[in-house]
Amino acid sequence: MTMVESTGSRNVGFTRRSFIKGAAVLTAAGALTGCSAQTDALVEGSAESAKAGTEELLAGVCRGNCGGGCFLNVHVRDGQVVRTSARDLPNTEYNRICPRGLTHVGRIYSADRVLYPMKRVGERGSGEFERITWDEALDTIAEKWTGYREQYGNQSIMFFYGSGNYALLSGSCNSVGAFVRFENVLGCTDAGLDVDVGTGYGATRAHGGADLANELTDRKNAKTQILWGNNPAISLPHTLHFMMKAKENGTRFIVVDPVFNANAAKADWWIPVKPGTDGALALGVLNVLFENGWIDDDTLRNKTNCGLLIKEDGMFLRMSDLGVEPTETTDAKTGKVKAVDPPAVWDEAAGKAVAYSEAIAPALENVAPIDGIAVQTVYENAMSYISQYDTASASAICGVSEDDIRELARVYHEDGPVTTEIMQGLNHYRNAHYTGWPVYLVGLLTGNFGKPGAAIGQSEEYLPQMLYSNIVKACFPDDSAGNVASGVAGHLDTTVLYDVISTGTFKGEDYVVKSAYIHCSNPMVTMCGHDYTKSWISALEFVVVADMCMTETCKYADIVLPAAHWFEQKDIGFLFSSHPYLLRQDKCVEPLGEAKPDFEIFGAILDRLGLGEFWCTGDEYADIVLDSDYWKALGVSRESIEKNGAVRIYPEGDKIGGQVLPTETGRIQLYQESAVPNNVATTDFDITLERGLHWETPVFIGEDREYRQKYPYSVLSEHMRTHTHTQWWECGYVREFERGPVVRINPDDAAELGVSEGDTVKLSNDFGYVVMKVAISAGLPRKMVSSGRSWQKDDFIDGHFASLSSKDYNPMIANQAFNDVAVMIEKM
């Protein structure tokens, strides 16, 4: 029996020499020794046309969900990747590569690569596996899954996915990736990461789900650009490039961030907000805007829903309440007939209640009862809440001075056009959706959206792929008899997984889950509540993980499948990129060992289950996805991508977003009458907190929380310059730069704790603990520490960083709260 055991503790020294020595065992030494930046004999070609001694340039896409999606030259010599470099895009302003993209050689030929199918022979988590054949692996999966499906139903198989590879065929492009077809054919349970959705969920209340971002090349048109909950110096260097270029040309650069970091160092003005209190800052800014009359009358009456009338039950007064029968129309998206019963306003010009769209001068205040129905306006409702956040009150919460709150309001009013860059920093707290609404309203109500230089939100360009692709036909295929794939059996958020798996029930009904297939994800590290994640994975009878390397999650699998590296397969870079292109991924080299593309693995599993008729080739899938009027109008097809390497997803010219808001009225919203939880565990919630503006401090780090008396240090969960989530941890080049995890502590806090650089400390709270070395950082505020959220269990001296966070969600939104964490610190 051949035993394969995972590499041991990562806390030992790691040199390039030892890395190459380890990689040589995997037949990769030749590639590593050929990493020098040579440019002799470069030829454009394909893997099939390789010639001995020549160095070919093939197309590659870096797509690990950092938001970049950089287009790369993959340099291949003698059948091995030897280096990467930036590849030209049609608009070369977008050319970019960062340390992650430069170190793919270290990833491909890592000593941690999974090269063969393996089955577990030790305890879960031990990393003890035995090599098996692909036939044995597939037969075992088919036997287990067939039994589960026959005995318990299709939902007994759970497909758990993350964001580890945003490609069309083998990746995890939500809504459109080939894995969705696999799920629908299998009819399994769908489960995912539950991350980074809180801020957007709240912001949608303001704008209805509009894309308010402008293309990055538009940053030059902004007079002011503001980073709010965004750290592009680390996470999105391509975005920062455009912002710095605009700054060099005179655009003012403002950073709202608790930490003095690389972005703040470049700022014209740094606003050090207390962590998790951005919503209070935004409400304070809104108060100043209203107080000074800086939101003009036309905006309030005709561009917002401020004139709509709210009844005492919290619902809008509609024309049917006044005896006007609803009409009918056909929904453009669904094709179904729906009733039209417009909200009413009091038209001061007509002296009566009319449909909002017919009003000339909708009243904003003091509307008398209408037909005996008492009402208040949305404006009155919003102002009753915003008025609580005068500058003194807001300042006391968020730590920003009253003068600075007033100045930020003035900037939005006078120094436009303003572009507000928001990413995931606001997302990582339990109050994220309460923060999203007021932060977005600041830009919306001051007119800083929908025009050159004026935008708000994330800079990612992915909506056309999700909105205009032929998703239905691609993801719901039929077989030769015309039977359509059954579709997923249901969706589960991570917060309910243990209860469902251990009890076989969900909300009082039978719901048996026996097995999971984990794709493009490393939940043992990336999810809040490490012990909880371990509990639900351990409760499963049969776990399959497909990955490129032996992650912490792989160690809990029963079967580990070797997934091919991105450069070892043909694919299309399709989603979540901060440039407006679909990109060609060549098959640059043959997969190492017996690794296979995820797309091929999906097809092989379905074949074993007798469902192979529902699958297709990669080319066929791409053709179906791109078979839509939108893509045809732009000349986008698989053939054009293969020919040109990169094709634009928008018409030529800077894309400007947000001109049309898909709200019920087409206007900015300061109130909603209904709310639907995005959390499968929720059975009841307080609707009064969700209809109008509401904000509260984070659950664990709010200074008004009693919890902080025992655990005085808030914890910032950092992205890392060299990692994307847990990706690149296995790269030896990266290990030379960042050898292991550290906790960064403010120097005054360190002195108070009696610790120095390099000392060992224990961070602990009610949920868990971790032991790490100390690094001193003067950029952190007092009582806040930070650490990279990319390390695995073997990297820590003891404990686990992911054990410090709670798995609990706000009832309205399933959203992991990585930064809603407080700890005590002890010197070891």
N, C-alpha and C positions, 0 to 999 in steps of 0.2 A: 504494500500500500504506500503510495506516494503522499506524503504530508506536505501541504503548503501552508505556512504560517505567516501571518502579516508581520510587517516590519515592526520592531519594538519601539520603545519610547523615543520621541523626537527631541528630547531635551539634551541630547548629546551633540557634540560639535559635528558639523557637516561641511565638508570641503568639496570643491569641484573635483578634486582628484578622487575622493571616495565615491562621489556621485558617478563619475564615469566608470569607475571600477565596478560599481553595482550594476550600472546599465549594461556593461559589457556582457554580463551573464545573460542578458536578454538579447544578445546579438546586435546591440546598438552602438558599440564603440566607434564603428566606422563613421556613423553620422555625427557623433559628438565631436570627433576629432576634426571634422570638416566644417566647423561652424564659423570659421574666419570669414571676414567680409570680402571675399574674393568676387570679382565681377568678370573674370576671364571666360570667354566662350559661352556667354549667356545666350540661350535661344528660347523663343516662345514655342511651347509645344504641349504635348500630353504625356501621360505616364507611359503610353504604349510606344511612343517614339523616342524613348530615352536612348542615348548613345553613351558608351563608356567614355568617361573623362569630360563630358560636357556638363554644363550646369543649366538646367532648364528653368524657365519661369512659368509657373502655372497659377491659376487663380484660386485664392482661398478667402474665406470669410471668418473673421473672429466674432463669435456670436454667443458668448456666455452670459448674456443678460446684464452687462454693465451699462447697456444703453448705446454702445458704440457701433457695433456692426461694421467694423473697419474692413475695407477691401485690401487684401494682402497679395503680394507676390510670394509664392511658395517656391523656394529655391531647391531644386532636386538634382542630386548628383549620384550616379550609380544606384538608382532606385531608392535613395534615402533622402529625407528632408534634411537640409543642412543649415538653413536659416530662413528668415522671413523679412520682408521689407514692405513699405507702403506701396500700394498699387494705384495707378491713376484712375480716378473716377471721371466721368464726363465733365463735371465741374471740379477742377482740381483744388478748389478751395476746401473741398471736403476730404482731401487726402489726409490720412492720419494713421498713426500706429503708436502704441504705448508699451510700457514694459511687459504687460501681459501678452500682447501680440508678438512681441519680439522673442518670447521664451517658449514658443510652441515646440521647438526641438526638444527641450527638456521635458515637456509633457508627453510627447509621443514616445520618447525612449526612456521614460521614467522607470526606475526599478520597481515602482508600485503598479505598473500596468497589469491589468488582468488579461492574460494571453489565451486562456483556455477555459471552457466551461468547468465549473467545480461544484461539488456538493459538500455540505457541512458534515464533519465527522466529530466535532467537539461541541461543547456547549455554545449556545448562541452568544455572540460577542467575543468568543475566544480567538477567532480568526483561524481556526483549524479546519482545513478543507482538503478534499481529495480531488485530483484531476479526473474528469470523466470526458466522454465523447459528446459531440453535439447530439448524436442520435439518442444517447442515454438521457441527456438533459431535456430534450424536446419530448421524448416518450414519457419521462417522469411528469413533466408539466401537464401533458395531455391526459395522462391517467388520473392525476390528482384532480384536475379541473373538470374532466368529464364526470367523475364521481360526485364532486361537489355540486355541479350544475344539475345533475339528475336527481340528487337527493334533496338539495336545498333551494335550487333555482339559480338563475343567472346572476342575481345580485350577490351571490356568495363569493364571487371573484371581485376584488377591488383593484382598480387601476389608480395608482397614486403617482402623480406627476409634479414636477417642479419646473424650473426655468433654466435648466442647465445647458440648453442648446436650442437657440431660436432659429431653426431651419425648417423648411417645409416638410421634408420627407422623414428624417430621423430625429427631428427636434420636438419641441413642445410649444409650438405656436398655437396658443389657445384659440379655439373656434375653427381653425382652418388646417392645423397640422395633421399629418397622416395618422397620428396616434388617435385622433378623434374618430376616424373611420374604424380603426381597430376596436376602440371602445364600443362603438355602435353595433358593429358586427358581433362582438362578444356578448353584448347586452349586459355588461357588468355594472358595478357600482363605480361612480366617478368620485374621486377625492383628490384634493390638491393642497396647496400650501397655505391658503388663507392669509395672504400677506399683501401689504401695500394697496389696500382698497379703501381704507377709512376716509382719508382726505378727499378722494374723488367721490366717494359716496355722499359726503356732506356737500361738496362743491356742486354736485349735480342738482341739489335742491335750489341752488342759485341760478344755474344756467341750463338745466334740463339734459345735460350730457353733451353739450357742444364741445367741439375741438376749438379751444381758444388760443392755441399756439401758432405762432408764425414760424416760417422756415428760418433756420439759423442764419442764413445769409441776410436776413432782414434786420439783424441786430444793429447794423450800421445806421438804420433809420431811427433808432431810439435816441431820445435826448437823455433819458435816465434808464438804467437797467438795475433791477433789484434782485438779488439772490435771497430767497426766503425758503428755508428748509431744503437747501440744496448745497452739495459739496462737490462741485465739478472738478476742483483741483485734484481730487482723489478718484472720484467715480466717473466723471465725464470730461476728460481733458479736451476732447474735441469741442464740447460746448464752450468750455472756458476759452478756447482759442478765439472763437468768434466774439466773445464778450470782451476779451482783452484787445482784440483788433478794434472794436468799437470804442473802447476806452482811449486807445491811442489817438483816435480821431476826434476825441472831445466828449464822448458820451460819459455821463457821470455813472459811477459804479458804487452801489450801496449793498452791504451785506448784513442780513439779519441772522444772527447765529449766536448761541451761547458761548461758543469757543472762538478764541483768536487763533485762526488757522491760516492755511496758505491763501484762501480766498480773502479773508479779512485783511491779510497783509497787503493785498493788492487794492483794497477798497479805498475810495475817496471818503467813505463814511461807514464805520462799523457800528452796528446797533446790537449790543450784547443783551439779548432777551433771556430771561430765565427759562430753563428747559421745560417744554410742555405748556408754556403760557402764551404761545403765539396768538391764540384766539382772543385772549384778553387784550393784547396789544392791538389786534385788528379792530376790536370793538371800540377801543379808545380812539383809534384813528377815525372810525365811522362817526363817533360822537362829535369830534372836532369838525368833520366835514359837514354834518348837519347843523351843528351849532353856528358855524360861520356862513351858512347858506351856500356852501361850495358845491352842492349837488343841485343843479338848476331845476326849475319848475317843470320844464318840458320833459326832462328825464324822469322825474317822479311821476308825472301824470301819464306820459305816453310811452315810456320805455321800461317801466317797471309795472308790477301788479299792485302798486301801493293804493290804487283807487278801488280795488276789489273790496267787497263788503263781506264781513264775517259775521255769521249768526252766533247766537249764544251757545250753540252746541259745537262750535268750532268749525263748522262747514261753511262753505261759501253760499251766499245768497245767489241763487241761479234764477234764470228767467222763468223756469217752470214753477218756482215758488210764487211768481207773480201772475200765473195763469197762462203763460206762453208755452204751448206744446213744443217739446223737443222735435227737431228734424233729424234726418238720417243722412249719413254720408258713407263713402267707402274708404276704409283706412288704406292709405297708399302703401304701407309696409306689409300688412297682413292680407289685404284684399277682402277683408270682412266688413260687413255693414256695422256701423256703430252709431249710437245716438249722439246728437249735438245739442247740448243744453248749456249755453254760455253763461259764465259768471256775470253778475250785474254790477254796475257802478251807479252812483248818483251823478247825473250830468247836470252841472250847475247852469249850463247854457239852456238846456231843455226844461229844467226844473222838474225832472222826474228820473226814475230808475230806468236805465236802458242797458242793453248788452254792451260789454266793455268795448267792443270793436266799433260801436256806433257813437260813442261819446265824443263830444267836442271838448268839454272841460270837466273831466271827472273830479269830484270832490275828494280831498285828502283827509278832511276832518269834519267832526260835528254833523254827522248825518243823522237826522231824526228817524224814528221807527218808520219802516215802509210797510204799508198794509198791516200794521200792528206787529211787525217783526223788528225787534231791536237788533241793531247792527253796530259794528265798529269797522273802520277801514283797516286795511293791511298796514298803511302808514302809521296809524295810531298804535296798532299792535307792535310793530317793529320799534317805534320810538319809545314805547313804554319799557322796552328791554334795553335798547342802546343807551338810553339816558342814565341807566345805572352805572355805566362805564365812563364817567367823567374822567378827565386826565389824572386826577389824584387817585381815584379808585383803581383805574387801569394800571397806573404806575406802581402802586403798592403790590399788585399781583405779579406783573411781568418784569419789574425791575428796570424798565426804561424810564428815563426822566420825563416829567411832564412836558418840558420844552422840546425834547426829542420826539415825543408823540405828536405834538403840534407841528413840528417841522416835517415829519414824515407825511402827515396829512397834507401839508402845504405842497410838498413835492408831487404827490399824486394829483393835486388840483392845478398846480401852476407849471410844473416842470415836465410836462408830457411832450411827446408821447413816451409813456413808460412801459417797459417790458418787465414783467415780474416772472422770474424763473423759479418754479416750484418743483421739487422732486419728492423723494420719499421721507425726508427728515421729519415732516409733520405727521407722517403716517404711523409712526412707531409708538404711539401712546393710545390709551383707551379712550381719550377724548378726541381722537383724530377727526371724526365726522362732525363733531361740534366746532372744531377749529376750521375745517374746510370752508364752511358756509361764509363766515364773516371775512376770512382772508380773501376769498374770491370776490366778495362784494366790494371790497376796497377798490380793486381794479375795475370791476364792472360799472359801479356807480359813478366813477370819475371818467368813464368813457375810454379807458385805456385797454381796449381790445378791438379786434376786427378792423384794424387799419395798419398801414406801415408804421413800424416802430412801436406799436401798441399791442401787447399780447399778455396773456396770463396763463400759467400752468406749466405742464411738462413739455419738453422740447422734442419728445419722441414722435416719429413719423410712422404711424402704423394703422391708422383708421381705414384707408382705402383697402388694405389687405383683408381687414375683418368685415368691412361693410359691402364691398363690391365684388368679392370673389364668389365663385359658384359653389358655395359651401354645402348647400343641400345635396346636390348631386354627388359631390366629392365625398361627403362624410356619411351619407345615407344610401349606399349602393344597393343594387339588387342582383340576384343571381340569374342564371339562365332561364329559370322558370318564372322570373318576375317577382320573386319574393323579396321584399325590401328588408334591409337590416333592421333588427328590432329596436335599436336605440338603447341608450343606457337605462339601467333599471332605477337609478336614483342618484342623488348627490349627498355626500356626507362631509361635514366640516371636521377638522381634526379634533375639535373639542368634544365630539361625541363618539369618537372612534372606540375608545376603550370600553365604554358602556355598551355600545352596540355589539362589539366583538365578544365581550365576556358574557353578555346576557342573551344574545340572539334576538333582541327586540329593539325597536326604535319607536318611541312615542306610543307605547302600548301595543304595537303590532309586531308580528314576527318579522325579523329582518336578520337573517343569518349571514355572517361574513366569515369565511374560513381561510381565504388566501388573498395575498396582495402581490401585485406586480409593480415594482417601483422603478420609475422611468425618469431620467434626467433630474434626479433629486437625491439629496443626502439629508433626509429629515432628522436623523439622529443628531446632527450638528446645527442645522438651520432653523429648527423649530423651537419655540419657547417651551420651557418645561421639559428638560432632558429626561428626567425620570418618567414623566408621563408618556413621552414618545417611546421610550423603551418599553413601557407597560403595554401599549397597544400593539406594537410590533411583536413582542414576546407572546401576546395572547393569541396571535394568529397560528393556525396549524401549519401553514405552508407559505413561505415567503420567497419570491423570486426578485432578484435585483440585477438589472443590466447596467453596467458602468464601464468606463475606461480604466479605472484604477480601483484599488482595494480601499474603499472609503469605510468610515465607521459604520455606516448603514449596511454595507456589504457583509460585514462581520456578523450581522444578525440574520442573514439570509440562509435559506436551505439550499437554494441553487443560485449561483452567481454566473451570469452570462457576460462574456467579453464583448463590449460594444466598441466599434471602430472609432478611431479619432476622426475629427471633422475632415481632415485632409486625406483620409483613407477611403473616401466615398464621394460619389457625385451627389450634389444637392443644390438647393437654392436658399440663400440667405434671404429670409422673407419678412421678418417681423421685428419690431422693437429696436429700430435703428434710428440714430439721430442724423440721418441723411435721407434724402428722398429717392432711394434706389432699391430695386431688387437685384441681387448679386449672384453670379455664377460661382458655384463651388466645383472645381475639377476634382476628379479622383487623381490625386497627385502621386500616391504610392500605394502599394498593396498593404492591406491591413497586417499588422504584426500578429504573429502566432496564428490563432484561429478566430480572431476578432471578426465580427460581422456588423454591418450597418444596422441600426435599430429597425429601419424599414424592412430589411430582409428578415430580421428576427420575427417581427410581427407576422409576416406572411408565412414563415415556417411554422409558427405556433398554430395559426388558423388552419393550415393544411393538415396538421396532426389532429385537429378537432373536427375535421370534415367541413370546414367553412371556407376553404380556399377559393371557392368561386367568387366570393365577395371581395377578394383582394385584387390587385392589379400590379402593373409595373410602375416604377417611379416616374417614368416619362408619361405614362397614361394618367397618373394622378396629377402631375403638374399641368398637363393639358386640360383636364377637367376643371381644376381650380381656376385657371386663367381664362376659361371659356365664359366670359361675361361681356356685356356691352361696354362697361367701363374700361376694361383692359384692352378690348379691341380698338376702342376710340383712341387710345394712347399708343397703339402698336405694340403692346406688351404681350408676349407669348413666350413659351419655352424656347422656341427657335430664336427669338430676338435676344433672349437672355444668353443663350449658348453662343450666339454670334457676337454680341457686343460686350458681354461680361457684366454690364450694369445697365439697367433701364429705369427711367424715371417713373415714379408712381403718381406724379401730378403733371398737369400741363406745364409747359415752360414758363418761367417767371416765378419770382418769389411767391411761395404759397402764404396767403394771409388767412388765418382762421377766424371763426366765431362771428361771421356777419349775421347768421341766422341762429336764433336760440330755439331748440326743440322743446320748449315748455308748452303748456296748454295754451297760453296766450301769446307765445312768441316773444315774451318780455322777461326781463330780469325778475326773479322771484325773491320776495322777502317773507313769504309765508306759503305753506302748503297745507292742504286740508287732510291729506292722507299720507301714510308712510308704510312701506313694506320692508320688513326686516330682511337683511342679507345675512342670515344666520339661522341654520336649520334647527338649532336647539331651541330657538325662541318660541314660546307659546303665549307669552303675555308681555306687554311693555306699556309704558306710560306715554300715550299718544300726545299728551299736552307738552311733553318735552321735545317732541319731534316736529310739531307743526310750525312753530315760529322759532326765532333765534333763541338759542340756549347754549351756554358754555359752562363747563365745570373743570376744576383742576384734575390732573391725572390721578389715578387711583392710588398709586404707591409713592409717587414723588411730589405730589402736591404739598406745599408747605403748610396747608391747613389740615393735613392728614395726621392723625395720631401716630400712624405707622412710622413717620419720619423721626419721632422721638427715640425710637429704638434703633432705627436704621438711618443714620443722618446723611449718608452719601448717596446721591443719585448716580446712576450708571449710564454712560453713553456707549452704545454698541456701535463701534466704528466699522465703516468699510475700510478696505486696505488698498494701498496703491498697487500692490503686487498680486492681490487676489481678487476674484469675483465671487463673492460669497465663499464657498469652500473650494472653488476651483483654483488650480495652480499651487495648492498646498504640496502636491507631489513633485514639484519641479525643483531640481537641485540648484539651478541658478537663483531662484527666489530664496532658497534656504541660506544662501551665502549672504543675502541682504537682510532678511528677517528670519532669524534662527528659531524663534518661538514666541509665544504670547507674553505680553507684559501688560501691567496695569499702569496707566498714566495718572499721576497725582499732582495736584497743585503744590508748589514748594512750601507754602505756609501750612497747608494741611499735612504735608509730609513731616514738617518740623513738629507739629502738634502730635502726630502719631509716633514720632521718634524713629522714622525710617529714612533711609538714604537710597540713592540710585543703586540698583542691584540687590537690595534686600528682598527677602521673601515675605509675602503677606497673604493672609486668608481673607477673602471676601465671602460673607455669608448673610443669609436672611432666612425667612421661614420656609423657603422652597429648596434651598441647596447651598452649595459652597464651591469655591474654586481657590486653588493656591497658585500664585504666579509671582514672578519677579516684578520689581518696581522700576518704573522710569519716571523721572521728574519732568513735568511740563508746565511752564508758566502760562501757557495759553488757555489752560482750563480755569474756570471760575472756582472759588471756594466751594467745598462740599459737593463737587462733581468729579467723578473719575471716569476714565474711558479705557476701552480695550477693543481690539479687533475681533469681530464676530466671524472668524474664518478658520478657527483651529479645532482640531479633533481631540478626542479623549487622551490619546497617547502623547499629545503635545503638552498637556498640563502636568505640573508637579503632582497635583492631586485634585480631585473633583472635576467639575466641568462648568465652563462659562455659561452654557445654555441652561444649566440647572437653576440659575438665579432668577429667571423670568417665570411668570405665571402663565398658564395656558388659558386662563379665563378671558372671555370676550365681553365687550359691551353687548347688551341684548340685541341691539340693532344691527351689528356688523361683525362678521367673522374676520377679525384682523389682528394678526399677531402684534403684540405691543412690546417690541424688543427694548425700548428705552424707558418704559414705565417700570423701572427697577430701582430699588433702594437697598443698600447693604450697610453692615458694619464692617470695619476693617481692623484686623489684628496682626501685629508683627509676629512672625514665626521664629 
